[in-house]
Amino acid sequence: MQDTVFDIFDRHDFENKRGSESSYSYLNRSARPGSEASRRLIEKWFVRIPSIEQTGIRSRFRSGKESDFTSAVQELTLHELLWRQGCKVKIHPDVAGSNKHPDFGVSQPDGPDFVLEACTNLEIQGGTSYGPRALRIRDYVNHLDLGGYRINIVELKEGTQDLPQRVVRSYVKKVIQSMETGIAVEPLATTDGWRIEFTAQASRENLRSASNVATESWCYTWSGPTVKLLDTLKAKGKHYGSGFVTPFVIA
């Protein structure tokens, strides 16, 4: 039975993280020193989790869902913080006054006991964000042989269906040709919602970069949270009700 979060093998992959790639997949394959340090830290904290609880946390790390990965990291961090402060921590305890099982029951060395629930909100975003289909296009452009050019992403609006790579490759070729001829090329638009506008620039010989994407246009106006953090906290509190005798803390 596996007792580690990440697979054990010799790594030789130094490529950047792909936009459409999950954080777990990247850390699991990457041979970069920073990735190795991250894996070591996660594994160090993971072994302090009781073995009966490790399977669930490991499954969330490896699910491929970014929300699962983030919540698993948060719970490991909270557990480590409590452990280092000398607290006794019980995971998913029975709590008087409720039939729910929150993340942690905490006994402090010099303070009252309390119940601790992790609360992760990934909905607070500002500016432009790409969907999975657009990220796959960006990744594809990053692996094309552009013959000494790099691409500036002026607009990358996702359609309802995956765009064939041959269509993207043809458009990129026209963009590079427009750089050479000075004749403007129209943005790529499809009936299912895709709108792509790229420009090209010559790659400086003395500029080393692992990316074909030179620049990306972003919205610099704060768009505000799509879900207020307070709403998330209220929803978490409502889930557990008000019957706790022990103080209830949301992290």
Buried (B, 14 or more C-beta within 10 A) or exposed (E): EEEEBBEEEEBEEEBBBBBBBBBBBBBBBBEBEEBBEBBEBBBEBBEEBEEEBBEEBBEBBBBEEEEBBBBBBBBBBBBBBBBEEEBEBBBBBEBEEBEBEBBBBBBEEEEEEBBBBBBBBEEEEBEBEBEEBBBBBBBBBBEBEBEEBBBBBEBBBBBEEEBEEEBBEEBBBBBBEBBEEEEEBEBBBEEEEBEBBBBBEEBEEEEEEEEBBBEBEEEEEEEEBEEEEEEBBEEBBEEBEEEBEBEBEBB
